[in-house]
Amino acid sequence: MRARTVIGPLVLTLLLGAVGAAVFVAMGWPLPFLLGPLFACLIGALSRLPLRGTGQVGVAFRTVLGVAVGTSITPDLVGRLPEMAYSVALIPLFVLMIGLAGYPFFRRICKFDHATAYYAAMPGGLQDMLIFGEEAGGDVRALSLIHATRVLVIVSLAPFLLTVVWGVGLTNPVGEPVAELPVSELALMVFAALAGWKIGERLGLFGASILGPLILSAALSLAGFIEHRPPAEAIIAAQFFIGIGIGEKYAGITWPELRRDVLAGGAFCLILGVLALAFAEGVSMAGLAPEMEAFLAFAPGGQAEMAVLSIVAGADLAFVVTHHLVRIIVVIMGAPVVARLAKRWE
C-alpha cells in the first residue's frame, strides 16, 4: 500500500514532465526539456495534483552537469583564470548588496521573522538555505517556496532575455551523441560522476552532486584523459529532472502560501534582477567579460540551471559556473556568521 502511494504520484510527475517537454518541442519553444517539465509540473502542483520529487534519481542526474563543467576546465582555461579574478572579486560585494536589500524587504515589508527573512534574502543553494534556516528557527516551508520561486523566475526569464537582448537562438548543441564518444571517456565520465558525488557527500561538501563530479572530472580533463563533454542524451535527461524538481516543489501549496510566500519571492526577484543587471553591466563596461557571459554569471539562479543555460547559449561555461560557485561559497561560509550578528544588532 505504501509503495503504491509513492509510485502513483511519481509516475504522474514523470508523465506530466514528459507531456510538458513534448508540448514545448512541438511548439518550438526554447529549452523544451527544461522549461517544458518545469511548467507542466508547476501547473500540476497548482492544480493540487499529488506530485512527488524523483529523489536520488534526480540528484544523480545533476552529476551530469558537474561533469559537463569539469570537462570544460582545460589547461587553456587555467591560463585564463587571472582574467576572471577582477569580476570574481565582485561576488562578495554582490552578495552583500542582495542581503542589504533583501533582508529589510522580507523583514519589514513582508513581516517574516528574523531567521526566515535573512535566509530568504541569501542567494545560496536551496537545500543549504533550508538547513541553515531550519537550524535558526525559520519557516522552512516559506523558505522553500521563496527560493523555488527565485529559481523559477530567473530560469524562465533568462532565456527570454538571451533571445531578445542578445539574439541568442539557444540552439547550441548540448553535446555530441553518445555513439560518437569514445567508450573509455564515457566510462571515466560515469566514474567521475558517481565517485565524485559520493566522495563529496562523505566529505560534507556543499552541492556534492555537482561540485564532487566537477572536481574529479576537471582533474581528469587537465590530465588529458577526458577531452569531450558528456553526451547530449545525458545533458537532456539532466534538464528534464531539473525542470521536474523545480515545478514539483509547489506541490500542496495553499492560497495563503501563494499570496504571501510566492508573491514575496516573485517581488524579491525584481530586486535581484536590478542588482544582477547592474553588476553585469559594470563588468561588461569594464571589459572584464562579454555582456551575455556577465549576465549569466551574476544571475542568481541555481548552479545546475545556469550551467544548462550557458551550454545551450554557447556561453563560456567555466566562466559562468566559476562565479556561481564563488557566490555559493560566500553565502554558505558567511551567512550563519552574519545572521547571528544581524540578530544581535536587531
Residue pairs with C-beta under 8 A, 6 or more apart in sequence:
6 52
8 50
9 50
9 51
9 52
10 52
10 54
12 44
12 49
12 50
12 51
12 52
13 41
13 44
13 51
13 52
13 53
13 54
13 244
13 248
14 54
14 244
16 37
16 40
16 41
16 43
16 44
16 49
16 51
17 36
17 37
17 40
17 41
17 240
17 243
17 244
17 247
18 37
19 40
20 35
20 36
20 37
20 38
20 39
20 40
20 41
20 243
21 32
21 33
21 36
21 37
21 40
21 240
21 243
22 36
23 36
23 40
24 30
24 31
24 32
24 33
24 35
24 36
25 32
25 36
29 35
29 36
30 159
30 163
30 170
30 312
31 159
31 170
31 239
31 308
31 309
31 312
33 236
33 239
33 240
33 243
34 155
34 239
34 240
34 242
34 243
34 305
34 308
35 155
35 156
35 159
35 243
36 243
37 240
37 243
37 244
37 247
38 152
38 155
38 156
38 243
38 244
38 246
38 247
39 247
40 247
41 51
41 243
41 244
41 246
41 247
41 248
41 250
42 152
42 246
42 247
42 250
43 247
44 51
44 247
44 248
45 51
45 247
45 248
45 249
45 250
45 251
45 252
45 253
46 250
46 253
46 258
48 252
49 251
50 251
51 247
51 248
51 251
52 248
52 251
53 244
53 245
53 248
53 249
54 241
54 244
54 245
57 241
58 241
58 242
58 244
58 245
59 197
59 209
60 193
60 194
60 197
60 209
61 234
61 237
61 238
61 240
61 241
61 242
62 209
62 210
62 238
62 241
62 242
62 304
63 193
63 194
63 196
63 197
63 209
63 210
63 212
63 213
64 193
64 213
64 230
64 234
64 235
64 237
64 238
65 210
65 235
65 238
65 303
65 304
65 307
65 308
66 193
66 196
66 197
66 209
66 210
66 211
66 212
66 213
66 214
66 217
67 189
67 192
67 193
67 196
67 213
67 214
67 217
67 230
68 175
68 229
68 230
68 235
68 307
68 311
68 317
69 210
69 214
69 217
69 218
69 307
69 317
69 318
69 321
70 192
70 213
70 214
70 215
70 216
70 217
70 218
70 219
70 220
70 221
71 189
71 217
71 218
71 220
71 221
71 226
71 227
71 228
71 229
71 230
72 221
72 229
72 317
72 318
73 218
73 221
73 222
73 318
74 221
74 222
75 222
77 318
78 222
83 288
84 319
84 322
84 323
86 286
86 288
87 283
87 288
87 289
87 294
87 297
87 323
88 322
88 323
88 326
90 279
90 282
90 283
91 323
91 326
91 327
91 330
92 330
92 334
94 275
94 276
94 279
94 298
94 327
95 122
95 123
95 327
95 330
95 331
95 334
97 275
98 121
98 122
98 123
98 271
98 272
98 275
98 300
99 118
99 121
99 122
99 338
101 121
101 271
101 275
102 120
102 121
102 122
102 268
102 271
102 272
103 117
103 118
103 121
103 342
105 121
105 267
105 268
105 271
106 112
106 116
106 117
106 118
106 120
106 121
106 146
106 264
106 268
107 114
107 117
107 118
110 117
110 260
110 264
112 120
112 139
112 142
112 264
113 137
113 138
113 139
114 342
114 343
114 346
115 133
115 136
115 137
115 138
115 339
115 343
116 133
116 138
116 139
116 142
116 143
118 133
118 136
118 138
118 335
118 338
118 339
118 342
119 129
119 130
119 132
119 133
119 136
119 138
119 143
119 335
119 339
120 129
120 133
120 142
120 143
120 146
120 147
120 264
120 265
120 268
121 268
122 129
122 132
122 331
122 335
123 150
123 272
123 300
123 327
123 331
124 132
124 327
124 328
124 331
124 332
124 335
125 206
125 207
125 302
125 303
125 328
125 331
125 332
126 144
126 147
126 148
126 151
126 302
128 206
128 207
128 328
128 331
128 332
129 143
129 147
129 331
129 335
130 140
130 143
130 144
130 147
132 335
132 336
132 339
133 139
133 140
133 143
134 140
136 336
136 339
141 257
141 261
142 257
142 260
142 261
144 249
145 249
145 250
145 253
145 257
145 261
145 262
145 265
146 261
146 262
146 264
146 265
146 268
147 265
148 246
148 249
148 250
148 265
149 261
149 262
149 265
149 266
149 269
150 265
150 268
150 269
150 272
150 300
150 301
151 246
151 301
151 302
151 305
152 246
152 247
153 265
153 266
153 269
154 269
154 272
154 299
154 300
154 301
154 305
155 246
155 301
155 302
155 305
155 309
157 273
158 295
158 296
158 299
158 301
158 309
159 170
159 309
161 295
162 168
162 170
162 292
162 309
162 313
163 169
163 170
166 291
166 292
168 292
168 313
168 314
170 312
170 313
171 312
172 311
172 312
172 313
172 314
173 232
174 229
174 232
174 235
174 236
174 311
174 312
175 228
175 229
175 230
175 231
175 232
175 234
175 235
175 311
176 228
176 229
176 231
176 232
177 231
177 232
177 233
178 186
178 231
178 232
178 233
178 234
181 228
181 231
182 228
185 225
185 226
185 227
185 228
186 231
188 217
188 220
188 225
188 226
189 217
189 226
189 230
191 216
192 213
192 216
192 217
192 220
192 226
193 213
193 217
195 212
195 216
196 211
196 212
196 213
196 214
196 215
196 216
196 217
197 208
197 209
197 212
197 213
198 212
199 212
199 216
200 208
200 209
200 211
200 212
200 213
200 215
201 208
201 212
205 211
205 212
206 328
206 329
206 332
207 303
207 328
210 303
210 304
210 307
211 325
214 321
217 226
220 226
221 227
229 235
235 308
235 311
238 304
238 308
239 308
242 302
242 304
242 305
242 308
246 305
250 262
253 262
272 300
276 295
276 298
276 299
276 300
277 295
279 294
279 298
280 291
280 294
280 295
280 297
280 298
280 299
281 291
281 294
283 289
283 294
283 297
283 298
284 290
284 291
284 294
288 294
289 297
289 316
289 319
290 316
292 313
292 315
293 315
293 316
293 319
293 320
296 306
296 309
296 310
296 313
296 315
296 320
297 319
297 320
297 322
297 323
297 324
298 323
299 306
300 327
301 309
303 321
303 324
303 325
303 328
306 320
306 321
306 324
307 317
307 320
307 321
309 315
310 316
310 317
310 320
310 321
311 317
